[in-house]
Amino acid sequence: MEKNFKINLEGTTLTVNLGLELSKINAPALMQLLSTYRGQDIQKIVFDATDLVFISSAGIRCIIYARQDLGHKPEIVFLNCAGEIHEVFQITGLFRFITFVEDENQKERADDKLQQKLNCIRQKELDHFAANNDVVCYQMKLGEEE
């Protein structure tokens, strides 16, 4: 799973580009990266969730950590948050301190990129199936000749 997050500090705004998933696999790495910004005057944290499709309780802890331990309760913004992720924040009650923003141009590019990834995965699966199917057919032909 992707553990490399893109973090950029510009003035008092910290921008964090999230990948496809924020879970127990990569959340500790993000918390460690965020801790390096402790003590700086961070007023706003923007989580770019354009590619984010899954968040676990460990990911939610990262968001809470960012709000409580970076700056003086900075504004938390989620950019291009999927409906399912937004719903998680509503269920947990965390939506009260999160601002949700949509950037349609960026979301369309992310949708295209995600579609390309899905197409690549499908093609790999088809190639794998075709390779295995060829082997089975070849073995059947060998069995017939014997």
N, C-alpha and C positions, 0 to 999 in steps of 0.2 A: 504494500500500500504506500501511496505517496506520503513522504514525510517532509519533503521540502516545501515550505510555505514561502511565499513572496511577501516580505514585510517591508514597508516603506514609511519612514517618518518624515513628514513635511510640515515644518512649523510645529504646531501642537496637535496635528492630526496623524494618527497612526493607521495605515491601511494594511489589511491582512487579506491576501488572496488565498481563499480556501480551495481545495481540490474537490474531488468527487465525494469524499467521505471524511467526517470528523468523528472518530471513534476511539476506543481504548487502544487501538493500534498506533494512531498517530497523535492523539490529543496530548500525551505527555511531552512529546517533542515540541508541540506548539506552546504549551505552558512554559517550557524551559526557554524558548525564544522570547516569549512575552515578558518573562521575568527580567530579561536584560534591559527592558525599558522602564523598570520600576524606578521611582524617584525622579523621573523626568516630568515636565509639566505637560501631560497629555490631557487635552480637553475633549477629544473625540476619537473614537475607534471605529473605523469602517471595515466591516467584514464583507468582502466581496464573495457572495455565495452563488455566483452565476453558475458554477459547475457543481455545486453541492447537491447531492441527491440523498444523503443519509447523515443523520446526526444522532449519536448515542448520548447516554447520560454523561459519559466522559467528555464529550464535546460540549455539552451544556455547562459542565463544570468549568471549562475553559472560558466560556463567555462570562460566567459569574466571576471567575478569577480576574479577568480583564477589567471588569467594572469595579470590583472591590479593591484591587491591589495596584492598579495603574492610575496614577493621578488622583484627583479628588472626585471620584465617581464620574468619570467621563461619559459623554453621550455615546451610546452604542447605536450604530447604524448597520443594518443589513441591506446590502445592495443585491437586487435580483434574487430574492429568496423564493424558492419553490413553495407552492401552496402547502405541501405536506410538511415542510420544515416550519413554515409559519404556524401551522396548526399545532405542532409540538410546543412552540413557544406560548400559544394560547392556552393549551391544556395545563402547562406548568405554571402559568401566570407570569412568565417572564416578559411577555409582550408589552407589559406596562412600562418598562424602561428601555424598550428597543424601538427605534424608528426604522420603518421599512420603506425603501426607496427602489423604484424601478428605472432602469436605463434600458429602454427598448432596443436601441442599436446594439448594445453589448449582449443583451439576452438573445437576440436573433443570431448573432455570431456564435454564441455558446451553444444554442440549439443546433446549428449547423455542425459545429465541432463534435457535439455529442452524437449526432446522427452518423457522422463519419466514423466515429469510434465503434458504434453499434454495427455499422455495415462491415467494418474490418473484422470484428469478432464473428459475425455471421459467416463471412467468407472463410475464415479460419476453420470454423466448425464444419462448413460444407466441404472444404478441402480435406479435413481429417476424415469425415464420413466417406468421401469418395475414395480416399486412399485405402481405408479399411475395407470398403465394399469391393474394390478391385482385388485385394488380397483374398477375400472370401470367394469371389468368383473364380479366381485363379486356382485356389485350393480345390474348389468343386470340380473344375475341369480336370485337374490332376487326378482326383479321385475317380472320375468317370473313365479315364484312360486305363487305370489299373485294373 
